[in-house]
Structures are given as structure tokens and as C-alpha cells.
């Protein structure tokens, strides 16, 4: 049996020791109860840093991805099925670690709520897809993901939109109403989840050279069946979309068409992300 919370294992003897010293406090003639502060201090340390401790342990001893999630990946993500067994295992391990390391919260009318386990994994699958060939699959300090059920306004963008990235605060915000269809059926719906993670990735790598990719505008992109500027703008809720991001979404979602139309940009993005979506080649 694998241990999922190493911090709880460490805490157990400290809790017992604290209870023992508490018992001694009520015994007459006992004078060494001052030692109760040792386990109390250690328990406080574990409470504050339990997330980091558990994540470190999981890196060393990654748990198996839930069987139902493996079935979901196989059913809805064609590229996952195209990976070799080693690559699929790497994908699954990273998915488990990403969900453990990141905070997911659902935004309700009056309060924040927990996000269901399967929804966390579905959202996170797009981050792992993007970074599967790179060391930093957590995408820097982008550690908070907020989900609305529908398009939302925000202080920085006071109009309805479906995807927002704040690299300074380490926040990604998505509308699940538009996000989930884009993951499972990208030919019909724009993948705003992948869009958001790409936007975050570019924000954290401002010195990336995308000369070939930046040269491709809407007129060229719309030659790809599945890319429609009006639909994408309407789905995202922003008129001034970063076309580098849309290009990279097309690179992943419509790779065969993308390489046929834009071979130089395709090669450029292959070098940057360390993978070739057409051949599913991951040279790592």
C-alpha cells in the first residue's frame, strides 16, 4: 500500500507523544512536562509545510492514477493513446503530481467550493499535454485555478469572458461551460483550457523567439478546418487575442493541417515544446 500523505505518517507519533505529555500534566509530582513543546512545535511545522512535504514524498513515490481517469484519458484524448507506454506512464504521473501541487476552486455566487476530483484531472490534462516533454510541467508558480460555471467578468476585464491568466498573481480562471467541450471535441469547440495554459506559458517565457509563428495571422489560420476567428473571439470573449496562443492551440489540435500549411512555424514550435504532435514523437 502506497502512502499518499507522508506528513500524516510523521504526525501520528507526535500526536501520541503530545497526548502522553498532556496526560502527565494532570499527574501529581511530574515535572518534565515542559517537553510537550517539542512535539507541539514539530506538529505546527508539519501543519504549515504539509503540502510541500507530501508533494516531495509523491515525487519520490508517485501513486497510480485513478483507473476511471485512465479510462477517461483513453476515451477522450487521442494523443494520449498515441503515446508509447513509457510516455503514457509519464503523463499519468505528472497528472497526479500536478493535481496535488495546485489549488483548484469553484467560484460560486457567495463562496468558493471544492472542485470534483475528475474535473481537476480533466483541466490539468491540458497542462500536462503542453509540457509533457519539459521539466517544468507545473508551469512556474501558476498555482491557483478558479472555475466558473459560465462566462464571467473580472476587475481587470469587466466584461464577460471565459479564460483569463494573471501571471503576476499565479492565477488561471476558466469557464467550465466552454472549457470542457473544447477538450473533448476541439474540432467543434475552441479549447480555452489549452489556450489559457499556453498563455501562462508564454507569459513565463517572455524571451521566446516565435518569428515564424508570429508571422501567421487570422487569414492564414482560417485555412485550417476547425479554426474560425469569429467563433474563437466569441468563445474567449476578447477581441484582441494573442495570435501566438491561437497558433499554438492549432499546432496541438490540428497538427496535420498545421504542418502542411506552416512547416516552418511547425518546426519552430516543435523545438520549443520538445514534441512533434503529428508523429507523437517526444524526444526526452
C-alpha positions in Angstrom: 0.0 0.0 0.0 1.4 3.4 -1.0 1.4 6.3 1.4 -0.3 9.3 -0.1 0.2 11.7 2.9 3.6 11.3 4.4 3.0 14.3 6.6 0.2 12.4 8.4 2.5 9.5 9.0 5.1 11.8 10.5 2.4 13.5 12.6 1.0 10.3 14.2 3.8 9.6 16.7 4.0 13.3 17.5 0.2 13.4 18.3 0.7 10.3 20.6 3.6 12.0 22.3 1.7 15.2 22.8 -1.2 13.2 24.3 1.2 11.5 26.6 2.6 14.8 27.9 -0.9 16.1 28.3 -1.7 13.1 30.5 1.4 13.8 32.6 0.3 17.4 33.1 -2.5 16.1 35.3 -0.3 13.7 37.3 1.0 15.0 40.7 4.7 15.2 41.2 5.6 15.2 37.4 8.0 18.0 36.5 9.2 17.3 32.9 6.0 18.3 31.1 7.9 21.2 29.6 9.0 18.8 26.9 5.4 18.9 25.5 6.6 22.0 23.5 8.8 19.8 21.3 6.1 17.7 19.7 3.8 20.7 19.6 6.4 22.8 17.7 7.0 19.9 15.3 3.3 19.4 14.7 3.0 23.1 13.9 5.8 22.8 11.4 4.1 19.8 9.8 0.8 21.7 9.6 2.4 24.7 7.9 4.5 22.7 5.4 2.4 19.5 5.0 1.7 20.4 1.3 5.4 20.6 0.4 6.3 17.5 2.4 3.5 15.4 0.8 4.4 16.7 -2.7 8.1 15.8 -2.1 7.1 12.3 -1.0 4.8 11.8 -4.0 7.6 12.8 -6.4 9.7 10.0 -4.9 6.7 7.6 -4.7 4.1 8.6 -7.3 0.8 7.0 -6.7 -1.2 5.3 -9.5 -3.7 7.5 -11.4 -7.3 6.6 -10.7 -8.5 3.8 -13.1 -11.6 5.8 -14.1 -9.3 8.7 -15.1 -7.2 6.4 -17.2 -10.3 5.2 -18.9 -11.4 8.8 -19.5 -8.0 9.7 -21.0 -8.1 6.7 -23.3 -11.7 7.6 -24.4 -11.4 11.3 -25.0 -7.7 12.2 -25.6 -6.4 10.6 -28.9 -2.9 11.9 -28.4 -2.7 10.1 -25.0 -3.4 6.8 -26.8 -0.7 7.6 -29.4 2.0 7.8 -26.7 4.2 4.9 -26.0 3.6 3.0 -22.7 6.5 5.0 -21.2 5.1 8.3 -22.3 1.6 7.4 -21.0 3.1 6.5 -17.6 4.9 9.8 -17.5 1.7 11.6 -18.4 -0.2 9.9 -15.7 2.5 10.5 -13.0 2.7 14.2 -13.9 -1.1 14.5 -13.9 -1.3 13.1 -10.3 1.5 15.4 -9.2 0.0 18.5 -10.9 -3.4 18.0 -9.2 -1.7 17.5 -5.8 0.5 20.6 -6.2 -2.2 23.0 -7.5 -5.2 24.6 -5.8 -8.5 24.2 -7.7 -11.5 26.1 -6.6 -15.0 26.6 -8.0 -16.4 30.1 -7.8 -20.0 30.2 -6.6 -22.4 33.0 -6.1 -21.3 33.7 -2.5 -18.4 31.3 -1.8 -15.6 29.2 -3.1 -16.2 25.5 -3.4 -14.2 22.4 -3.8 -13.7 21.1 -7.4 -14.6 17.5 -8.1 -11.6 15.1 -8.5 -12.4 14.2 -12.1 -12.8 17.8 -13.1 -9.4 18.7 -11.6 -7.8 15.9 -13.7 -9.6 16.9 -16.9 -8.4 20.5 -16.6 -4.9 19.5 -15.6 -4.6 17.1 -18.5 -4.1 20.2 -20.8 -1.2 21.5 -18.8 0.5 18.1 -18.9 -0.2 17.8 -22.6 1.5 21.1 -23.2 4.6 20.4 -21.0 5.0 16.6 -21.3 8.5 17.0 -22.8 9.7 19.7 -20.4 11.0 19.6 -16.9 8.7 22.3 -15.6 5.3 20.7 -16.0 3.8 22.8 -13.2 4.3 25.9 -15.3 6.2 28.1 -12.8 4.2 29.5 -10.0 0.8 29.4 -11.7 -0.6 27.5 -8.8 -4.3 28.6 -8.4 -7.0 27.6 -10.8 -10.5 29.1 -10.5 -13.5 27.7 -12.3 -16.7 29.5 -13.1 -19.7 27.6 -14.4 -20.3 30.2 -17.1 -18.6 33.3 -18.6 -17.5 35.8 -16.0 -16.3 39.4 -15.6 -13.3 40.4 -13.5 -11.8 43.6 -12.1 -9.2 43.7 -14.8 -11.6 42.8 -17.6 -15.1 43.9 -16.6 -16.9 42.1 -19.4 -18.0 38.5 -19.9 -15.1 36.2 -20.9 -14.2 32.6 -20.5 -10.4 32.5 -19.9 -8.1 34.7 -18.0 -4.5 34.5 -16.9 -2.8 36.6 -14.3 0.9 35.5 -14.3 1.8 38.1 -11.6 -0.7 36.6 -9.2 -0.2 33.0 -10.4 -3.9 32.6 -11.3 -5.7 30.9 -14.2 -9.5 31.4 -14.5 -11.8 29.3 -16.8 -15.4 28.9 -17.6 -16.2 25.2 -17.4 -19.2 25.6 -19.7 -16.9 26.5 -22.6 -13.8 24.7 -21.3 -14.9 21.1 -21.2 -16.4 20.8 -24.7 -13.2 22.2 -26.1 -11.1 19.5 -24.5 -13.2 16.6 -25.7 -14.3 18.0 -29.1 -11.8 20.6 -30.3 -13.0 20.4 -33.9 -16.3 21.8 -32.9 -15.4 23.9 -29.8 -12.3 26.0 -29.1 -10.1 24.6 -26.4 -9.9 27.6 -24.0 -8.2 25.4 -21.3 -5.3 24.7 -23.5 -5.4 28.4 -24.6 -5.1 29.5 -21.0 -2.2 27.3 -20.2 -0.4 28.4 -23.4 -1.0 32.0 -22.4 0.5 31.3 -19.0 3.5 29.5 -20.5 4.3 32.4 -22.9 3.9 34.9 -20.0 6.5 33.0 -18.0 8.9 32.8 -21.1 8.8 36.3 -22.5 12.1 35.9 -24.3 10.9 33.1 -26.5 11.6 33.7 -30.2 8.5 32.9 -32.3 9.4 34.6 -35.5 7.7 32.1 -37.8 4.6 31.7 -35.6 4.1 35.4 -35.2 4.0 35.9 -38.9 0.8 33.9 -39.2 -2.4 35.9 -38.9 -6.1 35.2 -38.9 -6.4 34.9 -42.7 -3.8 32.1 -42.8 -5.0 30.4 -39.6 -8.6 30.2 -41.0 -7.3 27.9 -43.8 -7.3 25.3 -41.1 -10.6 23.5 -40.9 -11.6 24.0 -37.3 -10.2 27.5 -36.9 -12.8 30.2 -37.1 -11.8 33.7 -35.9 -15.4 34.8 -35.1 -16.1 31.6 -33.1 -12.8 31.8 -31.2 -13.2 35.5 -30.4 -16.8 34.9 -29.3 -15.8 31.9 -27.2 -12.9 33.6 -25.4 -14.7 37.0 -25.0 -11.6 39.0 -26.1 -11.3 41.0 -29.3 -7.5 41.4 -29.1 -6.4 37.7 -28.7 -2.7 36.9 -28.8 -2.5 35.0 -32.1 0.6 33.3 -31.0 -1.6 31.4 -28.5 -4.2 30.6 -31.2 -1.4 29.3 -33.4 -0.1 27.0 -30.7 -3.6 25.7 -30.0 -3.8 24.9 -33.7 -0.3 23.3 -33.6 -1.6 20.8 -31.0 -5.2 20.4 -32.0 -4.9 20.4 -35.8 -1.3 19.3 -36.2 -1.6 17.6 -39.6 -3.1 20.6 -41.2 -0.7 23.0 -39.4 2.4 21.3 -40.6 1.1 21.1 -44.2 0.3 24.8 -44.2 3.0 26.2 -42.0 6.0 23.8 -42.0 8.5 26.4 -40.7 6.2 27.5 -37.8 5.6 23.9 -37.0 9.3 23.1 -36.8 9.7 26.2 -34.6 7.1 25.1 -32.2 8.4 21.5 -32.2 11.7 22.8 -31.0 10.1 25.0 -28.3 7.8 22.3 -26.8 10.1 19.3 -27.5 7.4 17.3 -29.2 6.0 16.6 -32.7 2.2 16.3 -32.5 2.0 14.7 -35.9 4.2 11.8 -35.2 3.7 11.9 -31.4 7.5 12.0 -31.1 8.6 13.1 -27.6 12.4 13.2 -27.6 13.1 13.0 -23.9 
